[in-house]
Amino acid sequence: MSPTPSRLAWLAAPALMALSACAMPGAPATAPLVGSEWRLEDLGGRGVLDKVTATLAFPEAGRVAGNSSCNRFFGSYTLMQDKVALGQLGGTRMACPEAVSEQETRYLDALQKAHRLEVQGKTMLMHVQGLEKPLRFTRTKP
């Protein structure tokens, strides 16, 4: 006895539902970022100081770390599709030259207000609440 079309539909429905759940909007999208490292190239249209490196790394799912211009920072993040939110950040507290300290403060404040990410090849744009232009990063490690 060969299966009827309606019987095949009943057998296929659970498999299709399971597969479609994998592609549902709102599913965590951290995998493409895990292991990547980025260098800050532009801080919301204000550039960055010469010879002062600020970075952002995603060492594992849900974790961020980096150099905030003078100090190191670490924390958590969530990513759903292109929506990003960074949790409370911790870090070192070394004394820095005033201009570097000011850039560091702007960078850390921007990270806390980030709400959307766009990755286009080796460029990542991080859209930040209150800034007209996004933070622009260049990938330094895949």
Secondary structure, DSSP 8 states (H G I E B T S, - for coil): ----HHHHHHHHHHHHHHHHHHT-TT-B--TTTTT-EEEEEEETTS---TT--BEEEEEETTEEEEEBSSSEEEEEEEEETTEEEE---EE------HHHHHHHHHHHHHHHTEEEEEEETTEEEEEETT-SS-EEEEEEE-
